[in-house]
Amino acid sequence: MSARRRWTVLAVCCLSMFLVGLDTTIVNVGLPAIGQGLGIGTRGLQWTVDAYTLVLASLLISSGALADRFGRRRVFQLGLLVFGAASLLCAVAPSAGALIAARAVQGIGASMLSPVALAIVVNAMPDPKERAQAIGIWASVFGLSMAAGPATGGFLIEALGWRSMFWINAPVVVAALVLIAVFVPESRAQRAQRLDLPGQALLTVTIGLSVGTLIEGPRIGWTSPAALAMYAFTAMATAAFIRIESRRHEPLMDPHLFRSPAFTSAVLAAVAVFVALNVTLLLNTLYLQLARGWTPLAAGLATLPMALGATACAPLSGRLVGRIGPRLPLALAGGFITAGGLCLIRLDQDTSVLLLLLAYLLIGIGFGFANAPITNTAITGLPPTRAGVAGGITSTARQFGAALGIAIAGALITATTPTELAHASRPGWALVAACGALLFLFAHASRPKRTTTHSTPALIEPEREGTAPGPTRHSVRGWVRRA
C-alpha cells in the first residue's frame, strides 16, 4: 500500500476504536441520571458499567483468533454491526435489566473491534519506526476516547438526556462501515489458531467471578457463606484455566508466555493503569455530582484536563518508544499517575477545584504516556503471526483492569451518604497512587531482551505471502526462551 493508503487505514481503525474507548467511560458521568431514570442503586449502576467491560475482556482473545482465521476486515465489520445494534437497544431500554443485558451485547460487538483494529494497523505498517508512530497514534486516540468520555457524556445528558449517550453511536457506526468497505484491505493469518472453547469458558467464568465478587461483596457480606463460595469458585476456575491451557496444543492464552518478564510486566501494567483510570472516573463522577451537587456537564468538563494530558502525551510516548524503547515512557507514566493520586489522598467536601483539576491533569498525562509502551512490550511477547491474539491479550488486560477499577471504587462508596463520600473515597485515591508506583517496577522489566538489527524495539512483523505456518504451543515456548 502507498503511504497515504496506510495512514488512511490507521484513521479508519482509530475511528472505530474511538467508539470502544468512549463507551467504556461515557456511561460513568451519566450514572446518577440513569439511576434516577430507571430506579437503579449503586450496585446496579456498577453492573451497568461492568456488564460491558466484563464481556469485552472475556471475548477479546477469541475475537482476535476469529479475525486471524476468517478475515480481520470481515470480523471488524461484524463487530461494528453488533455494537451499533446493541447501542440502539441501550437507548430504548425500559428497565435496569434490559439496559444491563444490552450493555453485555455491546461488549460482544466491541470485542471484535479492539484487537482486530490493532492487528490491521500493525500489518499495514511494514516499517518498524512507522509502526511505532502508528501505535502511538492508535494509543492516543484510544486514550483520548477513554478520557473524553465523561465530558462527552455530560454534554449529551444536559442537552438530550442520558439515552443520547447511546443514540450517538449509530451515525459513527454507519460512517465507519462505509470507510472500512472502501479503504481497509482484507487480511488473515497464514495459519490461524484453533478456537479454544474450554479455555474461553473458563476465562469468562474467572473474570466474571472475580469482578462479580467485588461488586456483590458489600451486599452479601465479605465473610458470608455466599462470598466464601465465590472466593472458592474463583480460585478453582483460575486453577482449572491454567491447568487446561498448559496442556492444550493451541491454547487461548499460553501460560508459558508469562515466563517472559517483559510480556508479564506489560500485561500487569495494563491492568494497573486501567484500574487507576476507572477508579478516577467513577469517584470523580459520584463525588462531584452527589457530594458537591455539580451538574453532569460540569462533572464531565472537570475531566477535560485528563483528556488533554492523554491526547498530548500519547503521540510523544509513541515517538519515545520508537527511539529509545518503552522503559522511560512507562516510568514517566508511573510518576505522573502516582502524583495525581497523592493530590487527592486527603480529599474532603471542600477540596479546591484547582487541586482536583491538577490531579486529573497529572493522571491524564500518565495515562497518555502508558499506552504505547504497554502495547509495544506486550505484542513482542507473542510470535509475529499472532497479531490478533497479541492485541487481544493486551486489550483483555486493559478491560479487566477497567472492570476491577469500577468494582473496587463502587465497593468503597456503597452505602455511604453524600456527605461521607469524600472521606470514603480516600482509599481509592491511595489505590490510584499505588498503581502508579507499580509502573516503576514494571518499567524495569519492560525492555525486550532480544536484539534486532534496528535501533527501535521490534513490534510485530507484518504478515507476507509465503510466511511459515503459525506457532504451536511448543514453538511459542521456544520463542519465549530465545526472547
Secondary structure, DSSP 8 states (H G I E B T S, - for coil): --HHHHHHHHHHHHHHHHHHHHHHHHHHHTHHHHHHHHT--HHHHHHHHHHHHHHHHHHHHHHHHHHHHH-HHHHHHHHHHHHHHHHHHHHT--SHHHHHHHHHHHHHHHHTTHHHHHHHHHHH--SHHHHHHHHHHHHHHHHHHHHHHHHHHHHHHHHH-TTHHHHTHHHHHHHHHHHHHHH------SS-----HHHHHHHHHHHHHHHHHHHHHHHH-TTSHHHHHHHHHHHHHHHHHHHHHHH-SS-SS-GGGGGSHHHHHHHHHHHHHHHHHHHHHHHHHHIIIIIS---HHHHHHTTHHHHHHHHHHHHHHHHHHHHH-SHHHHHHHHHHHHHHHHHTTT--TT--HHHHHHHHHHHHHHHHHHHHHHHHHHHTTS-TT-HHHHHHHHHHHHHHHHHHHHHHHHHHHTT--GGGHHHHTHHHHHHHHHHHHHHHHHHHH-S-S---SSSS--------TT------HHHHHHHHHH-
